[in-house]
Amino acid sequence: MTDRHDPRDAAPLDPAAMRKQYRADGLSETELADGPMEQFARWFRQAAADAGLLEPNAMVVSTADSDGRPSSRTVLLKQYDEQGFVFFTNYGSRKGSDLAANPYVSLLFSWLPLARQVVVTGVARRTGRDETAAYFRTRPHGSQLGAWASEQSSVILSRDELDSSYAELAARYPEGEQVPVPPNWGGFRVAPETVEFWQGRENRLHDRLRYVAEADGGWRVERLSP
């Protein structure tokens, strides 16, 4: 009889033994742009140009509800400019409900192949409906239908319920026909209060440079201990 290997019998992996020695060049104050959005644009271009990075615009969005209970999820960045970072979602989702009660948010961009992270803290506010509609029109037809089909974060009985909802919408709005913007779907713009640029270095002596918003609209830069 041939022995069948059950993967559950394998020894568990020890995460404490997993180590990566970073050897990237450092990040100095003299290299920084005048403001965080310009510095983000530099790093984002480099992340997008790295073939080993999947969806460099992916970011972890962390929110907390009115009782301070946190939650996190990965969302795609869809715009950034001097006013902040923009993503889109169902306003009735967990993050939408959290932000309605507590607008403070943290964003994390993790670009591990470059040994880099960007951490943003700030305040999230809804984008205008015109801006939401303009972005919605750029989405693939299937994604437009998906925004209607899914009551994001709500409990559903089965996958069939979701697929059935999508199929009904696809019949109502076939390819080539304009899909209206869902009334409870739209954007959030995160106006940054701090933006930290983290560069991995040898021996865990990482470089951490953080922009902090000043009352006069300028920015000061702090170096944080790793």
C-alpha positions in Angstrom: 0.0 0.0 0.0 1.3 3.4 -0.9 1.6 5.8 1.9 -0.3 9.0 1.3 1.3 12.1 2.7 -1.1 14.3 4.6 0.1 17.9 4.6 -1.4 18.4 8.0 1.3 16.0 9.3 4.1 18.4 8.2 5.9 20.3 10.9 4.4 23.8 11.4 6.4 26.7 10.0 8.1 28.8 12.6 7.6 32.5 11.7 10.2 33.6 14.2 12.9 31.8 12.1 11.9 33.7 9.0 14.4 36.5 8.5 15.4 38.8 5.6 18.5 41.0 5.8 17.7 44.2 4.0 20.5 45.6 1.9 18.8 48.5 0.2 20.3 52.0 0.1 19.1 54.2 2.9 16.9 57.3 2.9 18.3 60.6 4.0 16.7 63.9 4.8 18.6 65.6 2.0 17.0 63.2 -0.6 13.4 64.0 0.4 11.0 66.1 -1.7 9.6 69.3 -0.2 6.3 67.7 0.5 4.9 64.2 1.2 2.8 64.0 -2.0 5.8 64.7 -4.2 7.9 62.1 -2.3 5.0 59.6 -2.6 4.9 60.2 -6.3 8.6 59.4 -6.6 8.3 56.1 -4.7 5.0 55.2 -6.3 6.6 55.5 -9.8 9.5 53.3 -8.7 7.1 50.7 -7.2 5.0 50.7 -10.4 8.1 50.2 -12.5 9.2 47.1 -10.4 8.1 44.0 -12.3 7.9 42.0 -9.0 5.2 44.2 -7.5 1.6 43.1 -8.0 -0.8 46.1 -7.8 1.5 48.7 -6.3 -1.6 50.8 -5.7 -2.9 48.3 -3.1 -3.1 49.7 0.4 -4.3 48.5 3.7 -7.0 50.9 5.0 -7.5 50.8 8.8 -10.5 52.3 10.4 -12.1 52.2 13.9 -15.8 52.4 14.8 -17.3 54.7 17.4 -16.2 52.3 20.2 -12.6 52.3 19.0 -12.7 48.7 17.6 -10.4 48.6 14.6 -10.7 46.8 11.3 -8.4 46.6 8.2 -8.8 45.6 4.6 -6.9 46.0 1.3 -8.3 48.6 -1.0 -6.9 50.0 -4.3 -5.8 53.6 -4.5 -7.4 55.4 -7.4 -6.1 58.9 -7.2 -3.6 61.0 -5.3 -2.8 64.7 -5.4 -1.9 67.6 -3.0 -5.4 67.2 -1.4 -4.8 63.5 -0.5 -5.4 59.9 -1.4 -8.7 58.7 -2.9 -10.4 55.3 -2.9 -14.0 54.2 -3.6 -16.3 51.9 -1.8 -19.9 51.2 -0.8 -20.8 53.7 1.9 -22.7 51.1 3.8 -19.7 48.8 4.1 -17.9 48.4 7.4 -15.3 50.9 6.5 -17.9 53.3 5.2 -19.9 53.0 8.5 -16.7 53.3 10.5 -15.7 56.5 8.7 -19.1 58.0 9.1 -18.7 57.6 12.9 -14.9 58.2 13.1 -13.2 59.9 10.1 -9.7 59.2 11.3 -8.0 56.6 9.1 -4.6 55.0 8.4 -3.3 53.8 5.1 -0.4 51.4 4.6 1.4 50.8 1.3 3.7 47.8 1.6 6.2 47.4 -1.2 8.2 44.4 0.1 10.4 43.8 -2.9 11.7 47.3 -2.5 11.9 47.0 1.3 9.7 50.0 1.5 6.5 51.1 3.3 4.5 54.3 3.3 2.2 54.9 6.3 -0.4 57.7 6.1 -2.6 59.0 8.9 -5.3 61.5 8.3 -9.0 62.4 8.0 -11.3 60.8 5.4 -14.1 62.8 3.8 -16.5 61.8 1.0 -15.7 63.0 -2.5 -18.4 65.0 -4.4 -20.9 63.1 -6.5 -19.5 64.6 -9.7 -16.1 63.2 -8.9 -17.6 59.9 -8.0 -19.6 59.7 -11.2 -16.6 60.6 -13.3 -14.6 57.8 -11.8 -17.5 55.3 -12.0 -17.7 55.9 -15.8 -14.1 54.7 -16.1 -14.7 51.4 -14.5 -15.2 48.2 -16.6 -18.8 47.4 -17.2 -18.6 44.3 -15.0 -17.2 46.3 -12.1 -20.0 48.8 -12.5 -22.6 46.0 -12.2 -20.7 44.6 -9.2 -21.1 47.9 -7.3 -24.8 47.4 -7.6 -24.9 43.6 -7.0 -23.0 43.7 -3.7 -24.3 45.2 -0.5 -20.7 45.2 0.7 -20.1 43.8 4.2 -23.7 42.6 4.6 -24.4 38.9 5.4 -25.7 36.8 2.5 -27.0 33.3 2.4 -24.8 31.9 -0.4 -22.6 32.7 -3.4 -25.7 31.9 -5.5 -27.5 35.0 -4.1 -24.6 37.2 -5.2 -24.4 35.6 -8.6 -28.1 35.8 -9.1 -28.1 39.5 -8.3 -25.3 40.1 -10.8 -27.1 38.2 -13.5 -30.3 40.2 -13.1 -28.3 43.4 -13.4 -26.4 42.1 -16.4 -29.7 41.5 -18.1 -31.0 44.9 -17.2 -27.9 46.7 -18.3 -26.2 44.8 -21.1 -22.7 45.6 -22.3 -22.7 49.0 -24.0 -25.6 50.4 -22.0 -24.9 53.1 -19.4 -25.1 51.9 -15.8 -26.2 54.5 -13.3 -24.0 55.3 -10.3 -25.3 53.6 -7.2 -26.6 56.2 -4.7 -24.7 54.6 -1.7 -21.4 54.2 -3.5 -18.6 56.7 -3.8 -15.2 58.0 -2.9 -13.3 59.0 0.2 -10.4 61.4 0.1 -7.9 61.0 2.9 -6.3 64.3 3.8 -2.9 63.4 5.3 -1.8 64.7 8.7 1.4 62.5 8.7 3.1 60.5 6.0 6.0 58.2 7.0 8.4 56.8 4.5 10.1 53.6 5.7 13.2 52.1 4.1 14.5 48.8 5.2 18.1 48.7 6.2 20.6 46.2 7.5 20.4 44.9 11.1 16.9 46.3 11.5 18.3 49.8 11.7 15.7 51.1 9.2 15.3 54.6 8.0 11.9 56.2 9.0 11.3 59.7 7.9 7.9 61.3 8.7 6.3 64.4 7.3 4.0 66.1 9.9 1.5 68.8 8.8 2.0 72.2 10.3 -0.7 74.8 11.1 0.5 77.1 8.3 0.1 74.5 5.7 3.7 73.5 5.5 5.4 70.2 6.6 8.2 69.4 9.1 10.2 66.2 8.8 11.0 63.9 11.8 13.3 61.0 11.9 11.9 58.1 13.9 13.9 55.4 15.6 13.4 52.0 14.0 
